Amino acid sequence: MKHLCILLFFSAPFTHVVFGQSDFYNQLADSALALTKQPVQYDPTYYSIAYPGGDIPANKGVCTDVVIRAYRKVGIDLQKLVHEDMLAHFSEYPNNWGLTKTDKNIDHRRVPNLMTFFGRYGNALVITRNADDYKPGDIVCWSLGGGITHIGIVSAKRSDDNKRPLIIHNIGAGQVLEDMLFDFEIIGHYRYGN
């Protein structure tokens, strides 16, 4: 039997971890699910944070922080990766905020920047209304209207009717697990980590 493996590199030289491909995404989904056990107040405040590996206070956060924290639990620092890519390819990223340079405190905490990064380095997957196309560990982005975007992670858990995967996200009530995959217009569907 053939085994698929992925190799993840961390910031320390010569450090790596190997997971089976589906194991990695299940671990990512489980890491996101574990975040729902931590009480978090929705807080979009700008914070100055350490770099790399910086985070805002553990009891605060927005939708992007769920994704950032879940990836950190599996050894991927999106703060560092997004910052480094923006330094090298600033013009490839949205200019929604009128910035003229990168900001390692906030760039990775913006949905359009994460969408750009995942589109550049992950797999941009098809957007459908078929719930079976959304697998544990997938990243989904939505438009909430009025230029507001949202992001979450597909879990391995299913809706009560078993028709849809539940989503781990923070849309205002903290880091939660909800049946909301098709509640808003999906504008991005990614798989990142291989």
Secondary structure, 3 states (H helix, E strand, C coil): CCCCEEEEECCCCCCEEEEEHHHHHHHHHHHHHHHCCCCCEECCCCCCCCCCCCCCCCCEECHHHHHHHHHHHCCCCHHHHHHHHHHHCHHHCCCCCCCCCCCCCCHHHCHHHHHHHHHHHCEECCCCCCHHHCCCCCEEEEEEECCEEEEEEEEEEECCCCCCEEEEECCCCCCEEECCCCCCEEEEEEECCC
